[in-house]
Amino acid sequence: MLRRLVRRVTLAFSIYNRRRKAEFIKSYLREHALSSAILSGASARGSEPNEMIVERALLDVASIVCAFDIVHRQPGSWPFVVADGCHLPFRDRAVDVMISNAVIEHVGGVVDQERFVAEHVRVGRHCIITTPNRWFPVESHTSAVLRHWSTGWRDSRPEFTRLLSRREFARLLPPHARLHGRPWSATFLAVVPPS
């Protein structure tokens, strides 16, 4: 009973948090008249009610050139490409904006995450990268409460190679990036405008 209640509450918070991210991103795209986007790590379909909220919301304001991930995903509302986010097959400044929603924590260690950021900044004239806060009490992908702070829990989930604190995320970004979110926020959102 308690477990179900916790799951419902964390799912509701996740939906709320993702809708807020989506509104921020849509507002940024409108403000800067950005129309073409590539989605990092996004499939076209999600089975959970909190999946694809950000990505679907972007259809209101942008033309999705494609989405990509390192593994094949189900195609849907936009073209899909298999690609490694640390070695992208796109030309420099290929689109107005690269959008990566909660992917950077999955790509590897510090060097991989630095390369991931560099590639996204190379391909997009603007870049938006979000990541869950490692120190927020609820882990956004699994709805785990406090357990994600345990090394044993993280080690048993190799798909979360490096959850990030605000300070760790900031170190990965170029100096002109603007980082949104307080140290206690559920999610951090970085905007990298053209340099």
Backbone as ProteinMPNN parsed JSONL, in Angstrom:
{"seq_chain_A": "MLRRLVRRVTLAFSIYNRRRKAEFIKSYLREHALSSAILSGASARGSEPNEMIVERALLDVASIVCAFDIVHRQPGSWPFVVADGCHLPFRDRAVDVMISNAVIEHVGGVVDQERFVAEHVRVGRHCIITTPNRWFPVESHTSAVLRHWSTGWRDSRPEFTRLLSRREFARLLPPHARLHGRPWSATFLAVVPPS", "coords_chain_A": {"N_chain_A": [[0.826, -1.198, 0.0], [1.822, 1.33, 0.927], [4.004, 1.458, -0.738], [2.772, 1.603, -3.28], [1.488, 4.068, -3.015], [3.691, 5.79, -2.733], [4.822, 5.393, -5.249], [2.755, 6.448, -6.905], [2.757, 9.134, -6.068], [5.407, 9.924, -6.691], [5.375, 9.516, -9.451], [3.417, 11.382, -10.227], [4.767, 13.719, -9.481], [6.949, 13.527, -11.205], [5.706, 13.807, -13.718], [4.731, 16.429, -13.455], [7.202, 17.817, -13.146], [8.451, 17.262, -15.617], [6.674, 18.481, -17.377], [7.059, 21.149, -16.661], [9.734, 21.449, -17.488], [9.343, 21.095, -20.227], [7.758, 23.337, -20.866], [9.568, 25.404, -20.286], [11.566, 24.885, -22.203], [10.106, 25.11, -24.613], [9.404, 27.82, -24.443], [11.951, 28.986, -24.563], [12.732, 28.221, -27.161], [10.798, 29.584, -28.706], [11.355, 32.261, -27.952], [13.887, 32.637, -29.064], [13.455, 32.138, -31.693], [13.851, 29.535, -32.766], [13.724, 26.762, -34.854], [14.389, 24.229, -35.953], [15.229, 21.011, -34.75], [17.193, 18.466, -33.136], [16.719, 15.513, -31.364], [18.195, 14.094, -28.617], [18.807, 10.812, -27.604], [16.125, 9.964, -27.66], [13.244, 8.095, -28.076], [10.36, 7.527, -30.117], [8.119, 6.789, -28.88], [6.566, 6.152, -25.75], [5.822, 4.109, -22.962], [5.115, 4.678, -20.374], [3.266, 7.037, -18.362], [4.753, 9.317, -17.801], [6.666, 9.518, -19.721], [8.194, 10.878, -22.658], [7.072, 13.41, -22.521], [8.368, 15.929, -22.689], [9.521, 15.721, -25.244], [7.292, 15.328, -26.975], [5.946, 17.731, -26.55], [7.559, 19.505, -27.866], [6.887, 19.313, -30.504], [4.975, 21.211, -30.94], [6.338, 23.556, -31.397], [8.646, 23.217, -32.894], [10.431, 21.827, -35.699], [11.167, 18.55, -35.825], [14.05, 17.253, -36.772], [15.331, 14.794, -36.486], [15.496, 12.047, -34.173], [17.829, 10.465, -31.998], [19.572, 7.591, -30.737], [21.766, 5.351, -29.004], [20.984, 2.792, -29.298], [18.65, 0.978, -31.341], [15.46, 2.374, -31.675], [11.868, 2.474, -31.512], [10.406, 3.874, -34.344], [8.423, 6.838, -34.965], [6.758, 9.722, -34.567], [8.798, 11.208, -35.672], [11.804, 11.041, -37.697], [14.246, 8.454, -37.048], [17.56, 7.791, -35.92], [20.317, 5.655, -35.46], [22.837, 6.405, -33.323], [25.812, 7.421, -31.593], [25.907, 9.516, -28.882], [28.271, 10.706, -28.148], [29.804, 10.792, -30.373], [28.753, 12.139, -32.88], [27.015, 11.824, -36.032], [26.442, 14.106, -37.483], [26.712, 17.214, -39.29], [28.595, 20.212, -38.418], [26.789, 22.7, -36.661], [24.277, 21.845, -37.582], [21.578, 22.051, -36.927], [19.093, 24.261, -35.467], [18.779, 23.795, -32.719], [20.013, 21.479, -30.356], [18.621, 19.007, -28.364], [18.765, 17.457, -25.34], [17.347, 15.414, -23.172], [17.655, 14.312, -20.065], [19.772, 12.377, -20.556], [22.551, 12.517, -20.398], [23.5, 11.427, -18.017], [23.687, 8.771, -18.545], [25.776, 8.167, -20.281], [28.428, 7.498, -19.638], [31.618, 7.949, -17.981], [33.341, 10.902, -16.723], [34.954, 11.827, -18.93], [33.548, 10.823, -21.165], [31.11, 12.175, -20.777], [31.934, 14.832, -21.057], [32.679, 14.781, -23.751], [30.199, 14.206, -24.89], [28.739, 16.578, -24.3], [30.329, 18.402, -25.766], [29.954, 17.47, -28.41], [27.192, 17.887, -28.757], [27.054, 20.661, -28.543], [28.583, 21.308, -30.75], [26.987, 20.43, -32.917], [24.483, 21.706, -32.675], [23.234, 25.03, -33.042], [22.245, 26.233, -30.843], [21.974, 24.723, -27.618], [20.36, 22.491, -25.445], [20.471, 20.873, -22.446], [19.379, 18.533, -20.137], [19.4, 17.108, -16.839], [18.788, 14.767, -14.201], [19.008, 15.642, -10.728], [21.481, 14.346, -8.792], [21.42, 14.46, -6.024], [18.812, 14.883, -5.317], [16.026, 13.704, -3.438], [14.401, 11.759, -4.745], [14.903, 9.53, -7.348], [14.637, 10.209, -10.696], [14.189, 8.478, -12.926], [13.604, 5.901, -11.993], [12.012, 6.234, -9.807], [13.006, 5.669, -7.335], [13.358, 6.129, -3.896], [15.622, 7.763, -2.061], [17.361, 5.537, -2.251], [19.06, 5.658, -4.464], [21.242, 7.039, -3.621], [22.928, 5.27, -2.584], [25.9, 3.483, -3.103], [25.909, 0.775, -3.751], [23.324, 0.411, -4.847], [23.505, 2.055, -7.143], [25.643, 0.77, -8.444], [24.404, -1.584, -9.155], [22.885, -0.881, -11.255], [23.871, -0.395, -14.148], [23.108, 1.256, -16.234], [22.875, 3.815, -15.305], [25.362, 5.521, -15.381], [26.661, 7.765, -14.357], [25.278, 9.739, -12.262], [24.585, 13.185, -11.703], [25.689, 15.95, -9.697], [24.891, 19.43, -9.148], [27.246, 20.952, -9.263], [29.027, 19.136, -10.508], [27.771, 18.85, -13.0], [27.928, 21.502, -13.947], [30.678, 21.732, -14.362], [31.039, 20.304, -16.691], [30.1, 21.85, -18.72], [30.358, 24.445, -21.281], [31.961, 27.673, -20.679], [30.159, 29.809, -21.259], [27.643, 28.803, -20.907], [24.335, 28.667, -19.503], [23.166, 27.685, -16.471], [20.37, 26.272, -15.044], [18.53, 25.775, -12.062], [18.569, 24.938, -8.657], [20.834, 23.764, -6.045], [19.221, 21.883, -4.714], [17.206, 21.266, -6.469], [15.037, 19.153, -8.459], [15.759, 18.658, -11.042], [18.32, 19.656, -13.317], [18.874, 22.163, -15.776], [20.555, 23.034, -18.592], [21.38, 25.676, -20.725], [22.936, 26.315, -23.701], [23.914, 28.885, -25.461], [24.8, 30.266, -28.714], [28.325, 30.786, -29.017]], "CA_chain_A": [[0.0, 0.0, 0.0], [2.706, 2.488, 1.001], [4.819, 1.447, -1.957], [1.926, 2.11, -4.365], [1.281, 5.49, -2.774], [4.949, 6.456, -3.074], [4.935, 5.336, -6.719], [1.806, 7.409, -7.481], [3.218, 10.491, -5.763], [6.619, 10.216, -7.469], [4.965, 9.611, -10.853], [2.758, 12.682, -10.389], [5.811, 14.748, -9.441], [7.731, 13.396, -12.434], [4.914, 14.412, -14.793], [4.769, 17.87, -13.2], [8.56, 18.294, -13.417], [8.699, 17.192, -17.06], [5.867, 19.526, -18.023], [7.767, 22.417, -16.416], [10.879, 21.462, -18.407], [8.823, 21.271, -21.584], [7.345, 24.734, -21.021], [10.782, 26.221, -20.334], [12.225, 24.665, -23.491], [9.258, 25.722, -25.646], [9.547, 29.265, -24.315], [13.28, 29.337, -25.065], [12.71, 28.088, -28.621], [10.018, 30.701, -29.243], [12.075, 33.52, -27.702], [15.049, 32.739, -29.952], [13.001, 31.784, -33.051], [14.532, 28.301, -33.16], [12.675, 25.924, -35.438], [14.803, 22.852, -36.265], [15.805, 20.379, -33.563], [17.529, 17.046, -33.06], [16.487, 15.02, -30.015], [19.197, 13.13, -28.178], [18.353, 9.72, -26.748], [14.659, 9.956, -27.577], [12.453, 7.275, -28.981], [9.141, 8.236, -30.499], [6.993, 6.28, -28.103], [6.839, 5.787, -24.367], [4.689, 3.376, -22.402], [4.77, 5.239, -19.072], [2.621, 8.346, -18.519], [5.712, 10.414, -17.658], [7.646, 9.458, -20.805], [8.019, 11.631, -23.899], [6.344, 14.665, -22.296], [9.169, 17.026, -23.246], [9.696, 15.52, -26.677], [6.021, 15.578, -27.669], [5.63, 19.155, -26.444], [8.369, 20.238, -28.833], [6.219, 19.289, -31.809], [4.189, 22.444, -31.058], [7.162, 24.735, -31.693], [9.855, 22.933, -33.678], [10.474, 20.729, -36.647], [12.126, 17.569, -35.333], [14.806, 16.695, -37.895], [15.41, 13.381, -36.139], [15.917, 11.68, -32.831], [18.824, 9.398, -32.082], [20.021, 6.895, -29.531], [22.824, 4.388, -29.307], [20.293, 1.556, -29.67], [17.496, 1.229, -32.203], [14.191, 2.629, -30.994], [10.677, 2.448, -32.35], [10.135, 5.157, -34.994], [7.06, 7.336, -34.77], [6.45, 11.072, -35.036], [9.96, 11.823, -36.314], [12.799, 10.046, -38.13], [15.136, 7.967, -35.998], [18.899, 7.42, -36.352], [21.159, 5.046, -34.439], [24.071, 7.188, -33.231], [26.422, 7.596, -30.279], [25.889, 10.929, -28.522], [29.642, 11.201, -27.969], [30.413, 10.828, -31.717], [27.562, 12.338, -33.701], [27.242, 11.792, -37.48], [25.856, 15.304, -38.074], [27.669, 18.291, -39.564], [28.61, 21.338, -37.482], [25.664, 23.636, -36.732], [23.28, 21.218, -38.466], [20.221, 22.45, -36.553], [18.981, 25.393, -34.548], [18.941, 23.398, -31.317], [20.144, 20.085, -29.919], [17.926, 18.861, -27.083], [19.061, 16.207, -24.654], [16.554, 15.374, -21.942], [17.995, 13.219, -19.139], [20.566, 11.365, -21.245], [23.966, 12.634, -20.084], [23.846, 10.562, -16.882], [23.789, 7.398, -19.042], [26.761, 8.0, -21.356], [29.742, 7.05, -19.174], [32.29, 8.764, -16.978], [33.569, 12.32, -16.976], [35.458, 12.064, -20.285], [32.426, 10.599, -22.082], [30.137, 13.244, -20.604], [32.52, 16.026, -21.676], [32.578, 14.595, -25.206], [28.77, 14.303, -25.179], [28.413, 18.003, -24.32], [31.043, 19.028, -26.885], [29.302, 17.081, -29.663], [25.89, 18.554, -28.848], [27.336, 22.073, -28.804], [29.085, 21.383, -32.127], [25.933, 20.177, -33.902], [23.397, 22.681, -32.556], [23.593, 26.435, -32.83], [21.917, 26.324, -29.419], [21.949, 23.384, -27.037], [19.68, 22.38, -24.154], [20.753, 19.572, -21.835], [18.828, 18.39, -18.787], [19.792, 15.905, -16.108], [18.266, 14.758, -12.836], [19.94, 15.964, -9.651], [21.882, 13.151, -8.05], [21.141, 14.628, -4.592], [17.384, 15.005, -5.044], [15.648, 12.463, -2.742], [13.746, 10.78, -5.618], [15.586, 9.351, -8.625], [13.531, 10.448, -11.624], [13.939, 7.391, -13.875], [13.11, 4.691, -11.341], [11.207, 6.638, -8.652], [13.63, 5.188, -6.099], [13.436, 7.16, -2.871], [16.874, 7.742, -1.294], [18.236, 4.391, -2.543], [20.049, 5.992, -5.489], [22.421, 7.597, -2.959], [23.759, 4.125, -2.191], [26.813, 2.991, -4.139], [25.442, -0.557, -4.143], [22.171, 0.57, -5.737], [24.003, 2.574, -8.424], [26.455, -0.265, -9.091], [23.523, -2.631, -9.688], [22.188, -0.293, -12.407], [24.932, 0.18, -14.986], [22.591, 2.254, -17.173], [23.115, 5.123, -14.698], [26.805, 5.473, -15.2], [27.151, 8.86, -13.523], [24.314, 10.765, -11.885], [25.36, 14.406, -11.507], [25.323, 17.068, -8.834], [24.917, 20.696, -9.892], [28.649, 21.321, -9.474], [29.594, 18.233, -11.519], [27.174, 19.206, -14.291], [28.492, 22.793, -14.355], [32.052, 21.519, -14.842], [30.996, 19.714, -18.03], [29.528, 22.817, -19.66], [31.215, 25.556, -21.683], [31.838, 28.814, -19.759], [29.043, 30.698, -21.565], [26.369, 28.119, -20.662], [23.526, 29.127, -18.372], [22.676, 26.511, -15.758], [19.176, 26.543, -14.248], [18.265, 24.801, -11.008], [19.288, 25.098, -7.394], [21.43, 22.483, -5.622], [18.192, 20.972, -4.229], [16.205, 21.046, -7.52], [14.905, 17.78, -8.962], [16.39, 18.591, -12.366], [19.111, 20.795, -13.785], [18.693, 22.415, -17.184], [21.601, 23.913, -19.111], [21.186, 26.27, -22.038], [24.206, 26.748, -24.284], [23.66, 29.691, -26.652], [25.998, 30.362, -29.549], [29.421, 31.52, -28.359]], "C_chain_A": [[0.869, 1.26, 0.0], [3.552, 2.593, -0.261], [4.038, 2.007, -3.155], [1.697, 3.615, -4.243], [2.538, 6.281, -3.153], [5.122, 6.493, -4.587], [4.008, 6.36, -7.383], [2.268, 8.846, -7.272], [4.448, 10.842, -6.594], [6.298, 10.319, -8.959], [4.294, 10.958, -11.127], [3.788, 13.809, -10.372], [6.646, 14.716, -10.716], [7.002, 14.05, -13.612], [4.933, 15.934, -14.657], [6.13, 18.457, -13.582], [8.855, 18.303, -14.92], [7.874, 18.219, -17.832], [6.508, 20.896, -17.838], [8.975, 22.54, -17.343], [10.409, 21.754, -19.826], [8.42, 22.728, -21.825], [8.547, 25.658, -21.097], [11.433, 26.113, -21.716], [11.42, 25.302, -24.621], [9.397, 27.246, -25.623], [10.895, 29.726, -24.863], [13.306, 29.267, -26.598], [11.939, 29.233, -29.262], [10.784, 32.018, -29.122], [13.226, 33.732, -28.686], [14.727, 32.341, -31.399], [13.753, 30.569, -33.587], [13.484, 27.321, -33.672], [13.108, 24.49, -35.739], [15.547, 22.261, -35.07], [16.171, 18.924, -33.837], [17.382, 16.655, -31.598], [17.483, 13.915, -29.684], [18.577, 12.071, -27.274], [16.858, 9.572, -26.645], [14.059, 8.993, -28.575], [11.202, 8.071, -29.325], [7.943, 7.801, -29.671], [7.452, 5.951, -26.696], [5.622, 5.123, -23.774], [4.249, 3.924, -21.047], [4.167, 6.63, -19.256], [3.58, 9.531, -18.404], [6.779, 10.418, -18.756], [7.223, 10.351, -21.97], [7.241, 12.934, -23.733], [7.085, 15.824, -22.95], [9.224, 16.902, -24.765], [8.412, 15.814, -27.457], [5.644, 17.058, -27.643], [6.396, 19.971, -27.477], [7.735, 20.268, -30.218], [5.369, 20.54, -32.039], [5.015, 23.618, -31.588], [8.34, 24.472, -32.615], [9.619, 21.808, -34.675], [11.56, 19.771, -36.16], [12.79, 16.923, -36.546], [14.95, 15.194, -37.699], [15.651, 13.261, -34.642], [16.97, 10.598, -33.0], [19.061, 8.795, -30.71], [21.052, 5.877, -29.973], [22.246, 3.022, -29.669], [19.073, 1.906, -30.515], [16.242, 1.375, -31.358], [13.052, 2.578, -32.005], [10.473, 3.803, -33.019], [8.687, 5.569, -34.768], [6.881, 8.69, -35.393], [7.607, 11.768, -35.737], [10.918, 10.736, -36.761], [13.72, 9.655, -36.969], [16.457, 7.494, -36.602], [19.608, 6.736, -35.189], [22.482, 5.797, -34.452], [24.518, 7.268, -31.78], [26.485, 9.088, -29.991], [27.254, 11.537, -28.296], [30.388, 11.316, -29.293], [29.28, 10.954, -32.738], [27.885, 12.399, -35.19], [26.698, 13.027, -38.206], [26.922, 16.377, -38.278], [27.582, 19.371, -38.48], [27.407, 22.242, -37.741], [24.549, 23.137, -37.66], [21.856, 21.695, -38.183], [20.263, 23.662, -35.631], [19.289, 24.975, -33.113], [19.06, 21.881, -31.178], [19.479, 20.003, -28.556], [18.194, 17.468, -26.529], [18.358, 16.228, -23.304], [16.887, 14.12, -21.141], [18.692, 12.055, -19.839], [22.004, 11.355, -20.74], [24.397, 11.727, -18.93], [24.031, 9.104, -17.299], [25.013, 7.142, -19.924], [28.136, 7.525, -20.915], [30.293, 7.97, -18.116], [32.495, 10.197, -17.434], [34.0, 12.583, -18.411], [34.348, 11.879, -21.307], [31.401, 11.726, -21.986], [30.654, 14.561, -21.183], [32.394, 15.947, -23.196], [31.128, 14.74, -25.67], [28.354, 15.773, -25.286], [29.054, 18.674, -25.531], [30.377, 18.705, -28.221], [27.949, 17.776, -29.832], [26.065, 20.04, -29.157], [27.843, 22.262, -30.24], [27.947, 21.318, -33.143], [24.808, 21.216, -33.851], [23.905, 24.099, -32.406], [23.283, 26.826, -31.384], [21.86, 24.88, -28.912], [21.236, 23.452, -25.692], [19.909, 20.963, -23.642], [20.152, 19.568, -20.436], [19.372, 17.114, -18.156], [19.155, 15.93, -14.726], [19.384, 15.071, -11.836], [20.24, 14.714, -8.837], [21.495, 13.253, -6.575], [19.668, 14.89, -4.29], [16.907, 13.68, -4.437], [14.998, 11.382, -3.603], [14.504, 10.729, -6.939], [14.51, 9.315, -9.712], [13.232, 9.3, -12.587], [13.211, 6.22, -13.216], [12.146, 4.966, -10.197], [11.747, 6.068, -7.347], [13.744, 6.354, -5.125], [14.659, 6.887, -2.005], [17.846, 6.628, -1.679], [19.325, 4.72, -3.549], [21.282, 6.67, -4.898], [23.385, 6.497, -2.544], [24.623, 3.664, -3.368], [26.362, 1.628, -4.649], [24.27, -0.487, -5.102], [22.64, 1.036, -7.107], [24.81, 1.517, -9.165], [25.599, -1.367, -9.708], [22.731, -2.143, -10.897], [23.202, 0.391, -13.314], [24.438, 1.2, -15.997], [22.719, 3.674, -16.62], [24.592, 5.209, -14.386], [27.33, 6.595, -14.324], [26.062, 9.9, -13.329], [25.093, 11.989, -11.422], [24.79, 15.331, -10.44], [25.355, 18.33, -9.688], [26.356, 21.08, -10.222], [29.298, 20.443, -10.546], [29.067, 18.564, -12.916], [27.793, 20.503, -14.817], [29.898, 22.629, -14.923], [32.102, 20.954, -16.259], [30.639, 20.731, -19.114], [30.538, 23.878, -20.079], [30.98, 26.775, -20.774], [30.63, 29.712, -20.017], [27.666, 30.047, -21.363], [25.654, 28.747, -19.472], [22.869, 27.901, -17.738], [21.517, 26.917, -14.85], [18.973, 25.411, -13.247], [19.155, 25.046, -9.809], [19.906, 23.754, -6.988], [20.405, 21.455, -5.14], [17.088, 20.704, -5.267], [16.167, 19.59, -7.96], [15.703, 17.59, -10.243], [17.226, 19.835, -12.593], [18.904, 20.917, -15.297], [19.755, 23.424, -17.617], [21.227, 24.385, -20.509], [22.555, 26.755, -22.509], [23.875, 27.529, -25.556], [24.906, 29.72, -27.533], [27.083, 31.184, -28.841], [29.902, 32.664, -29.227]], "O_chain_A": [[0.677, 2.151, -0.827], [3.784, 3.684, -0.78], [4.574, 2.785, -3.944], [1.709, 4.34, -5.238], [2.452, 7.316, -3.814], [5.524, 7.516, -5.143], [4.417, 7.058, -8.31], [2.184, 9.674, -8.179], [4.527, 11.94, -7.144], [6.898, 11.135, -9.659], [4.57, 11.599, -12.142], [3.692, 14.749, -11.16], [7.01, 15.765, -11.247], [7.614, 14.764, -14.407], [5.13, 16.643, -15.644], [6.197, 19.479, -14.265], [9.446, 19.255, -15.43], [8.338, 18.763, -18.834], [6.501, 21.715, -18.757], [9.215, 23.602, -17.918], [11.007, 22.563, -20.535], [8.716, 23.284, -22.882], [8.551, 26.6, -21.89], [11.803, 27.121, -22.319], [11.989, 25.961, -25.491], [9.496, 27.88, -26.673], [10.971, 30.744, -25.551], [13.845, 30.161, -27.251], [12.387, 29.794, -30.263], [10.851, 32.794, -30.075], [13.507, 34.86, -29.092], [15.63, 32.223, -32.228], [14.233, 30.575, -34.721], [12.477, 27.075, -33.008], [12.255, 23.604, -35.776], [16.385, 22.922, -34.456], [15.547, 18.248, -34.655], [17.85, 17.359, -30.704], [17.586, 12.922, -30.404], [17.905, 12.396, -26.295], [16.361, 9.094, -25.625], [14.333, 9.066, -29.773], [11.032, 9.193, -28.846], [6.869, 8.397, -29.765], [8.586, 5.525, -26.481], [4.496, 5.533, -24.055], [3.127, 3.663, -20.614], [4.517, 7.332, -20.205], [3.262, 10.63, -18.858], [7.696, 11.238, -18.721], [6.034, 10.544, -22.222], [6.793, 13.505, -24.727], [6.488, 16.61, -23.684], [8.998, 17.877, -25.481], [8.454, 16.482, -28.49], [5.085, 17.576, -28.61], [5.922, 21.021, -27.913], [8.024, 21.161, -31.015], [5.074, 20.894, -33.18], [4.467, 24.561, -32.158], [8.976, 25.419, -33.077], [8.736, 20.966, -34.51], [12.732, 20.138, -36.09], [12.165, 16.138, -37.259], [14.722, 14.413, -38.624], [15.964, 14.232, -33.954], [17.002, 9.901, -34.014], [18.789, 9.405, -29.677], [21.193, 5.582, -31.16], [22.927, 2.193, -30.273], [18.53, 3.006, -30.408], [16.0, 0.591, -30.441], [13.276, 2.635, -33.214], [10.373, 4.808, -32.315], [7.839, 4.746, -34.424], [6.852, 8.811, -36.618], [7.41, 12.823, -36.341], [10.854, 9.615, -36.256], [13.937, 10.432, -36.039], [16.474, 6.872, -37.664], [19.509, 7.193, -34.05], [23.173, 5.826, -35.47], [23.705, 7.191, -30.859], [27.057, 9.845, -30.775], [27.387, 12.761, -28.255], [31.485, 11.874, -29.339], [28.905, 9.973, -33.381], [28.91, 12.959, -35.578], [26.514, 12.992, -39.423], [27.905, 16.443, -37.54], [26.612, 19.43, -37.725], [27.053, 22.514, -38.888], [23.962, 23.908, -38.419], [21.023, 21.739, -39.088], [21.307, 24.034, -35.095], [19.967, 25.694, -32.379], [18.317, 21.117, -31.793], [19.741, 20.833, -27.685], [17.893, 16.453, -27.158], [18.74, 16.978, -22.406], [16.465, 13.016, -21.483], [18.267, 10.905, -19.734], [22.618, 10.292, -20.66], [25.552, 11.304, -18.881], [24.483, 8.286, -16.498], [25.264, 5.991, -20.283], [28.95, 7.173, -21.769], [29.551, 8.68, -17.437], [31.894, 10.644, -18.41], [33.459, 13.484, -19.053], [34.213, 12.689, -22.224], [30.881, 12.18, -23.005], [29.874, 15.329, -21.747], [32.045, 16.931, -23.848], [30.862, 15.328, -26.718], [27.695, 16.166, -26.249], [28.394, 19.431, -26.243], [30.25, 19.583, -29.074], [27.605, 18.205, -30.933], [25.307, 20.607, -29.943], [27.552, 23.28, -30.868], [27.942, 22.066, -34.12], [24.244, 21.563, -34.889], [24.897, 24.341, -31.719], [23.979, 27.647, -30.787], [21.716, 23.94, -29.694], [21.478, 24.36, -24.897], [19.583, 19.985, -24.314], [20.387, 20.483, -19.647], [19.751, 16.17, -18.849], [18.998, 17.0, -14.138], [20.556, 14.791, -12.087], [19.337, 14.105, -8.263], [21.264, 12.227, -5.934], [19.306, 15.099, -3.132], [17.349, 12.622, -4.885], [15.034, 10.207, -3.239], [14.722, 11.759, -7.576], [13.591, 8.498, -9.66], [12.089, 9.172, -13.026], [12.313, 5.623, -13.81], [11.528, 4.041, -9.672], [11.018, 5.992, -6.358], [14.18, 7.442, -5.501], [14.711, 5.882, -1.296], [19.048, 6.766, -1.453], [20.404, 4.129, -3.504], [22.273, 6.857, -5.604], [24.532, 6.771, -2.192], [24.131, 3.48, -4.482], [26.427, 1.36, -5.848], [24.22, -1.244, -6.072], [22.227, 0.482, -8.125], [24.679, 1.378, -10.381], [26.015, -2.013, -10.67], [21.985, -2.915, -11.499], [23.373, 1.609, -13.258], [25.24, 1.939, -16.568], [22.677, 4.637, -17.385], [25.013, 4.991, -13.25], [28.326, 6.42, -13.622], [25.93, 10.83, -14.125], [26.153, 11.849, -10.812], [23.575, 15.475, -10.301], [25.802, 18.292, -10.834], [26.645, 21.49, -11.346], [30.034, 20.944, -11.396], [29.82, 18.56, -13.891], [28.142, 20.593, -15.994], [30.264, 23.323, -15.871], [33.108, 21.111, -16.952], [30.86, 20.481, -20.299], [31.468, 24.183, -19.332], [29.916, 26.894, -20.167], [30.121, 30.325, -19.079], [26.64, 30.677, -21.621], [26.282, 29.285, -18.56], [22.115, 27.178, -18.389], [21.661, 27.792, -13.997], [19.215, 24.243, -13.551], [20.347, 25.326, -9.944], [19.534, 22.717, -7.536], [20.695, 20.259, -5.157], [16.133, 19.987, -4.97], [17.163, 18.877, -7.842], [16.249, 16.517, -10.503], [16.891, 20.924, -12.126], [18.777, 19.916, -16.003], [19.839, 24.526, -17.075], [20.813, 23.598, -21.36], [23.239, 27.504, -21.812], [23.592, 26.938, -26.598], [25.962, 29.238, -27.122], [26.783, 32.159, -28.151], [30.816, 33.391, -28.839]]}, "name": "protein", "num_of_chains": 1, "seq": "MLRRLVRRVTLAFSIYNRRRKAEFIKSYLREHALSSAILSGASARGSEPNEMIVERALLDVASIVCAFDIVHRQPGSWPFVVADGCHLPFRDRAVDVMISNAVIEHVGGVVDQERFVAEHVRVGRHCIITTPNRWFPVESHTSAVLRHWSTGWRDSRPEFTRLLSRREFARLLPPHARLHGRPWSATFLAVVPPS"}
